[in-house]
Amino acid sequence: MVSLLDLSLLEVAALYRKKETSPVEVVTKTFERLQKLEPQLNAFITTMEEAALTRARQSEKRFLQNESLHLLEGIPYSAKDLFYKKDSLTTCASRILKDFMPGYSATVLTKLYQSGAILIGKNNMLEFAYGVVHPDYGQTNNPWDVSKTSGGSSSGSVAAVASGVGYFSLGSDTGGSIRIPASYCGAVGLKPTRGLVSTYGVFPLSWSLDHAGPITRTATDAAAVLSTIADFDPKDPHSQKGSISAFDMGSFGTSAAPKRVGVLPDHKLKTLEPDVQKVYEKTLNTVRGLGWELVEFEVQDWDRTEEIVLNVLLPEAAHIHQKWIHRKEDYAEMTYRQIESGMKQKAIDYLNGLRDLRRYTEAVSTLFKSVDVILTPTVAFPAPAEDPEIGSEEMDEMMFTGPFNISGHPAVSLNMGFTRNGLPVGMQLVGQHFGDMELLQIAYRLEQTRETKLPPVLERFQQKNE
C-alpha cells in the first residue's frame, strides 16, 4: 500500500477536499518520517514543527467549514535555506550567517503562505549555493544510496522531496542547482524562465544567472506550484514581465505534443557514462514511439559554456561576498578560494561574459524556430560520492544544465530510468521563454512512459515504521 506521504501533491489535495485525510494528519506524519530519516539524509537545517502544526489546525478548520481554498492549502513543503523567512534562521549553510534572522520574507514564501501551503523547514544546501559543503553542516545524502551525495546546491530540498518529506520544495539554480540533484535523486526539478519567479529575498550567488523554482515528484505538481509562485515582482530588479499559460488541472497534459525534438549530435555526448547513455537512448526510442521527430541541433559556443558561466559568476559572487573577505576561517576552504578567484577576475572577462550571455540567449532562442523542445541528459553521470568541484574537467556537472542558465530558457529534469546499481538518471527538457507550462506538459507525457519506484531508504524503513 502506498503511504499517504508518497502520493502526489494533487492527490493529497483531492483527499483533503473529500475529507478522507486532513492537514493535521499529513503534517504529523511528515514530521514523524522526517525524524526517522533525517539522521541518514541530513536534509534539514531548521525544522518548524510547532508552527507547521498550528497552520495545519487552522487549515483543517477551513476545510471543515467547506471554504473555497487554494490548491496548495494544507500542503507541507520545505525551502532551501537561502530563502528568507522573516524572523527565522536563514543560514545559507555557512558559518557566516549561522545566526542570521531576516527582517522580511522572500516573495515566493509570502505567496505560498497566502495560498495556505505549510512550511515545515529550511533545507541543507551547499554553502552559499557555491558548490561546496561547509563542514559545520555536512553533506546531504542521497535517498537512493546514502553513500552518495544528493547533489547540489539544492541538496536538502531534493532529498526531502524524493524521500516523501513534504510534497514540494523551493530551490535555486545558477548552473544546474535544481536540475542536477533532481537527476541524482529521481525528482522533478524545474528551472523556470529567467525572471519568471521572483528572487527577492533569496540570497544571491550570481544575479545574472540565478533562478528560483520548484522541486516536486511529478510534472503536474511542478505546474501547480509554479502557477502559484510565478509573477512579476516590482521588488525584484531581475523580474521580467511575461505571462505563462494558466494551470488547468483538468486538461493538463492533453495539449498538442511537440512535433520536433532537438537533440545534440553524438560527438557532444561522448562523456556520457554507459548507464546514462542507455537511459538516454531508451528515452529517444520513447520519443520516436510517441511520433515526435528528432532534429539535431548545435549552438555556437556550446563548448564554452563553463567559461561563460564562470566569467559572470565569479566576479558577481565576489562582489556579494566582499564584505566578509576578512572572515576566511568561517568559509569552507574551497568556497573561499572561489571568492578569492572572483576578486582577481579581470573586468574585461566579466564584460565579455555579459556580452556572451546576450549572444547565447539569442542563439538558443533562434533554435526554437526549428524545434519545439530540446532534450538532453541532465548530467553525464549518476550521483557520485561527493559533489564535484566547480570547474572539474573530470566531472563537469554543468555541461548540459549551464547553457540554459546563460540563455534563461525554462528547463526541467525528470527521472527516465536507473543505472545497473539502481541510481536514478534524469533527462532534461528545455522550452521557449515563458513556455514553462507547455514544457511541463511535455514532461508529463514522458512521465507516463517510465517505471516508478520508491528510494531504498523508504523501502527499508517504511513497513517497519509506518
KOLZA-393671 format. One record per residue (C-alpha): chain; x, y, z; residue in three letters. Coordinates in steps of 0.2 Angstrom, whole numbers, plus 2048, in hexadecimal, padded with zeros to 3 digits. Example, Ala and Ser with C-alpha at 12.3 -4.5 7.8 and 13.67 -1.06 7.14 Angstrom:
! KOLZA-393671
{atom "A",{83E,7EA,827},"ALA"} {atom "A",{844,7FB,824},"SER"} 
***
This chain:
! KOLZA-393671
{atom "A",{800,800,800},"MET"} {atom "A",{807,811,7FB},"VAL"} {atom "A",{80A,81D,80A},"SER"} {atom "A",{800,82D,80B},"LEU"} {atom "A",{810,836,80B},"LEU"} {atom "A",{815,82E,7FA},"ASP"} {atom "A",{806,834,7F1},"LEU"} {atom "A",{807,843,7E5},"SER"} {atom "A",{803,854,7EB},"LEU"} {atom "A",{7F3,854,7E1},"LEU"} {atom "A",{7EE,844,7E7},"GLU"} {atom "A",{7EF,84A,7F9},"VAL"} {atom "A",{7E6,85A,7F5},"ALA"} {atom "A",{7D8,84F,7EE},"ALA"} {atom "A",{7D7,845,7FE},"LEU"} {atom "A",{7D6,855,808},"TYR"} {atom "A",{7C7,85A,7FE},"ARG"} {atom "A",{7BE,849,800},"LYS"} {atom "A",{7C3,84A,813},"LYS"} {atom "A",{7CB,839,812},"GLU"} {atom "A",{7DB,841,81B},"THR"} {atom "A",{7DF,851,823},"SER"} {atom "A",{7EE,85D,823},"PRO"} {atom "A",{7F1,859,836},"VAL"} {atom "A",{7F2,846,831},"GLU"} {atom "A",{7FE,84A,823},"VAL"} {atom "A",{809,856,82C},"VAL"} {atom "A",{80A,84B,83B},"THR"} {atom "A",{80F,83C,830},"LYS"} {atom "A",{81C,847,826},"THR"} {atom "A",{825,84C,836},"PHE"} {atom "A",{825,83A,83C},"GLU"} {atom "A",{82D,834,82C},"ARG"} {atom "A",{839,843,82C},"LEU"} {atom "A",{83F,83E,83E},"GLN"} {atom "A",{842,82C,838},"LYS"} {atom "A",{84B,830,828},"LEU"} {atom "A",{855,840,82D},"GLU"} {atom "A",{863,838,835},"PRO"} {atom "A",{867,82F,825},"GLN"} {atom "A",{863,83D,819},"LEU"} {atom "A",{868,84D,822},"ASN"} {atom "A",{85C,856,817},"ALA"} {atom "A",{856,864,823},"PHE"} {atom "A",{85F,872,82C},"ILE"} {atom "A",{84F,878,835},"THR"} {atom "A",{83F,870,838},"THR"} {atom "A",{82F,879,83D},"MET"} {atom "A",{823,86C,844},"GLU"} {atom "A",{81A,877,851},"GLU"} {atom "A",{816,884,844},"ALA"} {atom "A",{812,878,837},"ALA"} {atom "A",{805,86E,842},"LEU"} {atom "A",{7FD,87F,847},"THR"} {atom "A",{7FB,883,834},"ARG"} {atom "A",{7F4,871,831},"ALA"} {atom "A",{7E7,873,83F},"ARG"} {atom "A",{7E2,884,837},"GLN"} {atom "A",{7E1,87C,826},"SER"} {atom "A",{7D7,86D,82C},"GLU"} {atom "A",{7CA,879,833},"LYS"} {atom "A",{7C8,881,822},"ARG"} {atom "A",{7C6,871,819},"PHE"} {atom "A",{7B8,86C,826},"LEU"} {atom "A",{7AF,87C,823},"GLN"} {atom "A",{7AF,878,810},"ASN"} {atom "A",{7B8,888,80B},"GLU"} {atom "A",{7BE,88A,7F9},"SER"} {atom "A",{7D1,888,7FC},"LEU"} {atom "A",{7E0,889,7F1},"HIS"} {atom "A",{7E7,879,7EA},"LEU"} {atom "A",{7F6,879,7F5},"LEU"} {atom "A",{7EC,87C,805},"GLU"} {atom "A",{7F3,870,813},"GLY"} {atom "A",{801,869,808},"ILE"} {atom "A",{812,868,812},"PRO"} {atom "A",{821,86E,809},"TYR"} {atom "A",{833,873,80D},"SER"} {atom "A",{83F,880,806},"ALA"} {atom "A",{852,881,803},"LYS"} {atom "A",{85A,88B,811},"ASP"} {atom "A",{85D,89A,807},"LEU"} {atom "A",{84B,89F,805},"PHE"} {atom "A",{848,8AC,812},"TYR"} {atom "A",{83B,8A9,81F},"LYS"} {atom "A",{837,8B7,82A},"LYS"} {atom "A",{83E,8B5,83C},"ASP"} {atom "A",{844,8A3,838},"SER"} {atom "A",{855,89D,836},"LEU"} {atom "A",{85C,89E,825},"THR"} {atom "A",{86E,898,824},"THR"} {atom "A",{872,894,812},"CYS"} {atom "A",{87B,885,81A},"ALA"} {atom "A",{88A,890,81F},"SER"} {atom "A",{891,895,82F},"ARG"} {atom "A",{891,8A7,829},"ILE"} {atom "A",{87E,8A8,82B},"LEU"} {atom "A",{87C,89B,838},"LYS"} {atom "A",{871,8A7,843},"ASP"} {atom "A",{869,8B1,835},"PHE"} {atom "A",{857,8B5,838},"MET"} {atom "A",{850,8BF,829},"PRO"} {atom "A",{844,8CD,82C},"GLY"} {atom "A",{839,8C8,81D},"TYR"} {atom "A",{834,8B9,813},"SER"} {atom "A",{838,8B5,801},"ALA"} {atom "A",{829,8B9,7F5},"THR"} {atom "A",{827,8A7,7F1},"VAL"} {atom "A",{825,8A2,803},"LEU"} {atom "A",{818,8B0,805},"THR"} {atom "A",{80E,8A9,7F6},"LYS"} {atom "A",{80F,898,7FD},"LEU"} {atom "A",{809,89D,80E},"TYR"} {atom "A",{7FA,8A6,806},"GLN"} {atom "A",{7F6,897,7FD},"SER"} {atom "A",{7F5,88D,80D},"GLY"} {atom "A",{804,882,80A},"ALA"} {atom "A",{80D,87D,81A},"ILE"} {atom "A",{820,87F,81C},"LEU"} {atom "A",{827,871,826},"ILE"} {atom "A",{83A,876,825},"GLY"} {atom "A",{849,87D,81D},"LYS"} {atom "A",{854,871,813},"ASN"} {atom "A",{867,86E,814},"ASN"} {atom "A",{870,873,804},"MET"} {atom "A",{882,876,7FE},"LEU"} {atom "A",{889,886,806},"GLU"} {atom "A",{882,896,7FE},"PHE"} {atom "A",{87D,88A,7F0},"ALA"} {atom "A",{88F,88B,7EA},"TYR"} {atom "A",{892,878,7E7},"GLY"} {atom "A",{89B,874,7F8},"VAL"} {atom "A",{895,86C,808},"VAL"} {atom "A",{899,876,818},"HIS"} {atom "A",{89F,86A,825},"PRO"} {atom "A",{894,871,832},"ASP"} {atom "A",{885,86B,828},"TYR"} {atom "A",{88B,85C,81F},"GLY"} {atom "A",{886,853,80F},"GLN"} {atom "A",{874,84F,80C},"THR"} {atom "A",{873,83C,807},"ASN"} {atom "A",{869,835,7F9},"ASN"} {atom "A",{859,82B,7FD},"PRO"} {atom "A",{85D,81E,7F0},"TRP"} {atom "A",{86E,81B,7F7},"ASP"} {atom "A",{874,824,807},"VAL"} {atom "A",{886,821,802},"SER"} {atom "A",{883,82D,7F4},"LYS"} {atom "A",{880,840,7F4},"THR"} {atom "A",{86F,846,7F0},"SER"} {atom "A",{877,854,7E5},"GLY"} {atom "A",{877,866,7E6},"GLY"} {atom "A",{875,873,7EA},"SER"} {atom "A",{863,870,7EE},"SER"} {atom "A",{868,860,7F6},"SER"} {atom "A",{85C,85F,805},"GLY"} {atom "A",{84D,865,7FB},"SER"} {atom "A",{84E,857,7EF},"VAL"} {atom "A",{852,84A,7FC},"ALA"} {atom "A",{843,84F,806},"ALA"} {atom "A",{837,84E,7F7},"VAL"} {atom "A",{83E,83E,7F1},"ALA"} {atom "A",{83C,836,802},"SER"} {atom "A",{82A,83C,804},"GLY"} {atom "A",{82E,849,811},"VAL"} {atom "A",{823,857,80B},"GLY"} {atom "A",{81A,857,7FA},"TYR"} {atom "A",{825,864,7F2},"PHE"} {atom "A",{834,86F,7F6},"SER"} {atom "A",{83B,880,7EF},"LEU"} {atom "A",{84D,880,7E8},"GLY"} {atom "A",{858,88C,7DF},"SER"} {atom "A",{862,888,7CF},"ASP"} {atom "A",{871,892,7C8},"THR"} {atom "A",{879,884,7BE},"GLY"} {atom "A",{86E,875,7C1},"GLY"} {atom "A",{86B,876,7D4},"SER"} {atom "A",{859,870,7D3},"ILE"} {atom "A",{85B,864,7C4},"ARG"} {atom "A",{86B,85B,7C9},"ILE"} {atom "A",{865,855,7DA},"PRO"} {atom "A",{854,851,7D2},"ALA"} {atom "A",{85D,846,7C6},"SER"} {atom "A",{867,83D,7D4},"TYR"} {atom "A",{858,83B,7DF},"CYS"} {atom "A",{84A,836,7D2},"GLY"} {atom "A",{840,846,7D5},"ALA"} {atom "A",{839,853,7C9},"VAL"} {atom "A",{843,863,7CA},"GLY"} {atom "A",{83D,873,7C0},"LEU"} {atom "A",{848,882,7BC},"LYS"} {atom "A",{83B,88E,7B6},"PRO"} {atom "A",{83D,89C,7A9},"THR"} {atom "A",{84A,8A8,7B0},"ARG"} {atom "A",{840,8B6,7B9},"GLY"} {atom "A",{830,8AC,7BA},"LEU"} {atom "A",{831,8A8,7CC},"VAL"} {atom "A",{837,8B6,7D8},"SER"} {atom "A",{848,8B4,7E0},"THR"} {atom "A",{844,8C3,7EC},"TYR"} {atom "A",{849,8BC,7FD},"GLY"} {atom "A",{853,8AE,7F6},"VAL"} {atom "A",{866,8B0,7FA},"PHE"} {atom "A",{86F,8B2,7EA},"PRO"} {atom "A",{87D,8A8,7E2},"LEU"} {atom "A",{87E,8B1,7D1},"SER"} {atom "A",{86F,8BD,7CD},"TRP"} {atom "A",{872,8BB,7BB},"SER"} {atom "A",{870,8A8,7BB},"LEU"} {atom "A",{865,8A4,7CB},"ASP"} {atom "A",{854,89D,7C9},"HIS"} {atom "A",{848,897,7D7},"ALA"} {atom "A",{83C,888,7D4},"GLY"} {atom "A",{832,879,7DA},"PRO"} {atom "A",{838,867,7DE},"ILE"} {atom "A",{82A,85A,7DE},"THR"} {atom "A",{827,848,7DA},"ARG"} {atom "A",{81C,84A,7CA},"THR"} {atom "A",{81B,857,7BC},"ALA"} {atom "A",{809,85B,7C0},"THR"} {atom "A",{80E,85F,7D2},"ASP"} {atom "A",{81C,86B,7CB},"ALA"} {atom "A",{80F,873,7C1},"ALA"} {atom "A",{803,876,7D0},"ALA"} {atom "A",{811,87E,7DA},"VAL"} {atom "A",{818,888,7CC},"LEU"} {atom "A",{807,890,7C8},"SER"} {atom "A",{807,895,7DA},"THR"} {atom "A",{818,89D,7DC},"ILE"} {atom "A",{81A,8A4,7CA},"ALA"} {atom "A",{817,8B7,7C7},"ASP"} {atom "A",{81F,8C7,7C4},"PHE"} {atom "A",{826,8CF,7D4},"ASP"} {atom "A",{82A,8E1,7D5},"PRO"} {atom "A",{836,8DE,7E4},"LYS"} {atom "A",{841,8D3,7D9},"ASP"} {atom "A",{84C,8DD,7CD},"PRO"} {atom "A",{84E,8CD,7C3},"HIS"} {atom "A",{83C,8C8,7C1},"SER"} {atom "A",{835,8C8,7B0},"GLN"} {atom "A",{823,8CD,7AA},"LYS"} {atom "A",{81D,8BE,7A0},"GLY"} {atom "A",{80F,8B2,7A2},"SER"} {atom "A",{80E,89F,7A2},"ILE"} {atom "A",{7FF,894,79E},"SER"} {atom "A",{7F2,892,7AC},"ALA"} {atom "A",{7F3,881,7B5},"PHE"} {atom "A",{7E3,877,7B2},"ASP"} {atom "A",{7E4,867,7BC},"MET"} {atom "A",{7D6,85F,7B2},"GLY"} {atom "A",{7DE,861,7A1},"SER"} {atom "A",{7F1,861,7A6},"PHE"} {atom "A",{7FA,855,79A},"GLY"} {atom "A",{7ED,855,78C},"THR"} {atom "A",{7F4,863,782},"SER"} {atom "A",{7FD,860,771},"ALA"} {atom "A",{80D,856,772},"ALA"} {atom "A",{81D,85D,76B},"PRO"} {atom "A",{820,859,759},"LYS"} {atom "A",{833,85C,759},"ARG"} {atom "A",{83F,857,767},"VAL"} {atom "A",{850,85F,767},"GLY"} {atom "A",{85E,853,76B},"VAL"} {atom "A",{871,855,76C},"LEU"} {atom "A",{87C,84D,75F},"PRO"} {atom "A",{885,83D,765},"ASP"} {atom "A",{896,846,766},"HIS"} {atom "A",{88F,851,774},"LYS"} {atom "A",{88A,842,77F},"LEU"} {atom "A",{89B,839,780},"LYS"} {atom "A",{89C,83C,792},"THR"} {atom "A",{88C,833,797},"LEU"} {atom "A",{88F,824,7A3},"GLU"} {atom "A",{889,814,79B},"PRO"} {atom "A",{87A,812,7A7},"ASP"} {atom "A",{875,824,7A3},"VAL"} {atom "A",{877,821,790},"GLN"} {atom "A",{86B,812,791},"LYS"} {atom "A",{85E,81C,79A},"VAL"} {atom "A",{860,82A,78D},"TYR"} {atom "A",{85E,81E,77F},"GLU"} {atom "A",{84F,816,787},"LYS"} {atom "A",{847,828,788},"THR"} {atom "A",{84B,82B,776},"LEU"} {atom "A",{842,81B,771},"ASN"} {atom "A",{833,821,77C},"THR"} {atom "A",{833,832,773},"VAL"} {atom "A",{833,829,762},"ARG"} {atom "A",{825,81D,768},"GLY"} {atom "A",{81A,82D,76D},"LEU"} {atom "A",{81C,832,75B},"GLY"} {atom "A",{827,841,75F},"TRP"} {atom "A",{835,845,752},"GLU"} {atom "A",{847,846,758},"LEU"} {atom "A",{851,855,751},"VAL"} {atom "A",{863,858,754},"GLU"} {atom "A",{869,869,75A},"PHE"} {atom "A",{879,872,75E},"GLU"} {atom "A",{87C,882,767},"VAL"} {atom "A",{88B,88D,764},"GLN"} {atom "A",{895,88E,774},"ASP"} {atom "A",{88D,87F,77B},"TRP"} {atom "A",{89F,879,780},"ASP"} {atom "A",{8A2,889,788},"ARG"} {atom "A",{894,888,794},"THR"} {atom "A",{89E,886,7A4},"GLU"} {atom "A",{8A9,894,79F},"GLU"} {atom "A",{89B,8A0,79C},"ILE"} {atom "A",{892,89A,7AD},"VAL"} {atom "A",{8A2,89D,7B7},"LEU"} {atom "A",{8A6,8AE,7AE},"ASN"} {atom "A",{896,8B4,7B5},"VAL"} {atom "A",{894,8AA,7C5},"LEU"} {atom "A",{8A5,8AD,7CD},"LEU"} {atom "A",{8A5,8C0,7CD},"PRO"} {atom "A",{893,8C1,7D2},"GLU"} {atom "A",{895,8B5,7E1},"ALA"} {atom "A",{8A5,8BE,7E6},"ALA"} {atom "A",{89B,8CF,7E6},"HIS"} {atom "A",{88E,8C7,7F1},"ILE"} {atom "A",{89A,8C0,7FD},"HIS"} {atom "A",{8A7,8CE,7FE},"GLN"} {atom "A",{8A1,8D4,80F},"LYS"} {atom "A",{8A6,8C3,817},"TRP"} {atom "A",{8B7,8C1,80E},"ILE"} {atom "A",{8C0,8C3,81F},"HIS"} {atom "A",{8B6,8B4,826},"ARG"} {atom "A",{8C0,8A7,81D},"LYS"} {atom "A",{8BF,89A,82B},"GLU"} {atom "A",{8AC,89B,82B},"ASP"} {atom "A",{8AA,895,819},"TYR"} {atom "A",{8AD,883,812},"ALA"} {atom "A",{8BF,883,80B},"GLU"} {atom "A",{8B9,881,7F9},"MET"} {atom "A",{8AB,88E,7FA},"THR"} {atom "A",{8B8,89B,800},"TYR"} {atom "A",{8C4,896,7F2},"ARG"} {atom "A",{8B6,899,7E5},"GLN"} {atom "A",{8B2,8AA,7ED},"ILE"} {atom "A",{8C4,8AF,7EC},"GLU"} {atom "A",{8C5,8A9,7DA},"SER"} {atom "A",{8B6,8B5,7D6},"GLY"} {atom "A",{8BF,8C3,7DF},"MET"} {atom "A",{8CD,8C1,7D2},"LYS"} {atom "A",{8C2,8C0,7C3},"GLN"} {atom "A",{8C6,8CD,7B5},"LYS"} {atom "A",{8B8,8D9,7B1},"ALA"} {atom "A",{8BA,8D5,79F},"ILE"} {atom "A",{8B6,8C3,7A2},"ASP"} {atom "A",{8A6,8C8,7AB},"TYR"} {atom "A",{8A1,8D3,79E},"LEU"} {atom "A",{8A4,8C6,791},"ASN"} {atom "A",{89A,8BA,79B},"GLY"} {atom "A",{88B,8C6,79B},"LEU"} {atom "A",{88D,8C8,788},"ARG"} {atom "A",{88E,8B5,786},"ASP"} {atom "A",{87E,8B3,791},"LEU"} {atom "A",{874,8BE,785},"ARG"} {atom "A",{87B,8B6,776},"ARG"} {atom "A",{878,8A4,77D},"TYR"} {atom "A",{866,8A9,781},"THR"} {atom "A",{863,8AE,770},"GLU"} {atom "A",{86B,89F,768},"ALA"} {atom "A",{860,893,773},"VAL"} {atom "A",{850,89D,770},"SER"} {atom "A",{854,89B,75D},"THR"} {atom "A",{854,888,75F},"LEU"} {atom "A",{841,888,763},"PHE"} {atom "A",{83E,88D,751},"LYS"} {atom "A",{842,87C,74C},"SER"} {atom "A",{83E,871,75C},"VAL"} {atom "A",{830,872,768},"ASP"} {atom "A",{83A,86B,777},"VAL"} {atom "A",{84C,866,77B},"ILE"} {atom "A",{850,855,783},"LEU"} {atom "A",{861,851,78B},"THR"} {atom "A",{867,847,79A},"PRO"} {atom "A",{867,851,7AA},"THR"} {atom "A",{878,84C,7B0},"VAL"} {atom "A",{885,840,7A7},"ALA"} {atom "A",{886,835,7B6},"PHE"} {atom "A",{87C,82F,7C5},"PRO"} {atom "A",{87E,835,7D7},"ALA"} {atom "A",{890,834,7DC},"PRO"} {atom "A",{896,832,7EE},"ALA"} {atom "A",{89A,845,7F0},"GLU"} {atom "A",{895,854,7E6},"ASP"} {atom "A",{8A2,858,7D9},"PRO"} {atom "A",{8AC,869,7DA},"GLU"} {atom "A",{8A6,877,7CE},"ILE"} {atom "A",{8B1,876,7BF},"GLY"} {atom "A",{8B5,864,7C1},"SER"} {atom "A",{8BB,85D,7B0},"GLU"} {atom "A",{8B8,84B,7B5},"GLU"} {atom "A",{8A6,84E,7BB},"MET"} {atom "A",{89E,85D,7B3},"ASP"} {atom "A",{88D,85D,7BB},"GLU"} {atom "A",{887,86D,7B2},"MET"} {atom "A",{88B,867,7A0},"MET"} {atom "A",{878,865,79C},"PHE"} {atom "A",{870,870,7A9},"THR"} {atom "A",{87B,880,7A8},"GLY"} {atom "A",{877,885,796},"PRO"} {atom "A",{865,889,79B},"PHE"} {atom "A",{86A,893,7AA},"ASN"} {atom "A",{873,89E,79E},"ILE"} {atom "A",{865,89E,792},"SER"} {atom "A",{857,89F,79F},"GLY"} {atom "A",{84C,892,797},"HIS"} {atom "A",{841,887,7A2},"PRO"} {atom "A",{848,876,7A5},"ALA"} {atom "A",{842,867,7AE},"VAL"} {atom "A",{84A,857,7B4},"SER"} {atom "A",{840,847,7B6},"LEU"} {atom "A",{845,836,7BA},"ASN"} {atom "A",{844,82A,7AB},"MET"} {atom "A",{84D,81B,7B1},"GLY"} {atom "A",{85A,813,7BD},"PHE"} {atom "A",{86C,80D,7BC},"THR"} {atom "A",{871,7FB,7BF},"ARG"} {atom "A",{873,7FF,7D1},"ASN"} {atom "A",{862,807,7D3},"GLY"} {atom "A",{867,819,7D2},"LEU"} {atom "A",{85B,825,7C9},"PRO"} {atom "A",{860,82D,7B9},"VAL"} {atom "A",{857,83E,7B4},"GLY"} {atom "A",{854,844,7A3},"MET"} {atom "A",{852,857,79F},"GLN"} {atom "A",{845,860,795},"LEU"} {atom "A",{847,872,790},"VAL"} {atom "A",{839,87D,789},"GLY"} {atom "A",{836,88F,782},"GLN"} {atom "A",{837,89E,78E},"HIS"} {atom "A",{826,89E,797},"PHE"} {atom "A",{822,88E,790},"GLY"} {atom "A",{824,886,7A1},"ASP"} {atom "A",{812,87E,7A2},"MET"} {atom "A",{813,877,791},"GLU"} {atom "A",{825,870,796},"LEU"} {atom "A",{81D,867,7A5},"LEU"} {atom "A",{80F,860,79B},"GLN"} {atom "A",{81C,858,790},"ILE"} {atom "A",{825,851,79F},"ALA"} {atom "A",{815,84A,7A5},"TYR"} {atom "A",{813,841,795},"ARG"} {atom "A",{824,839,797},"LEU"} {atom "A",{820,835,7AA},"GLU"} {atom "A",{812,82A,7A4},"GLN"} {atom "A",{81E,81E,79B},"THR"} {atom "A",{82B,81B,7AA},"ARG"} {atom "A",{82C,80F,7B8},"GLU"} {atom "A",{82A,816,7CA},"THR"} {atom "A",{830,80F,7DA},"LYS"} {atom "A",{834,815,7EB},"LEU"} {atom "A",{846,819,7F1},"PRO"} {atom "A",{84E,80B,7FB},"PRO"} {atom "A",{84F,816,80B},"VAL"} {atom "A",{83C,816,80B},"LEU"} {atom "A",{83A,803,806},"GLU"} {atom "A",{845,7FE,815},"ARG"} {atom "A",{83C,809,822},"PHE"} {atom "A",{82B,80B,81C},"GLN"} {atom "A",{823,7FB,821},"GLN"} {atom "A",{82C,7FA,831},"LYS"} {atom "A",{828,80C,837},"ASN"} {atom "A",{817,811,82E},"GLU"} 
***
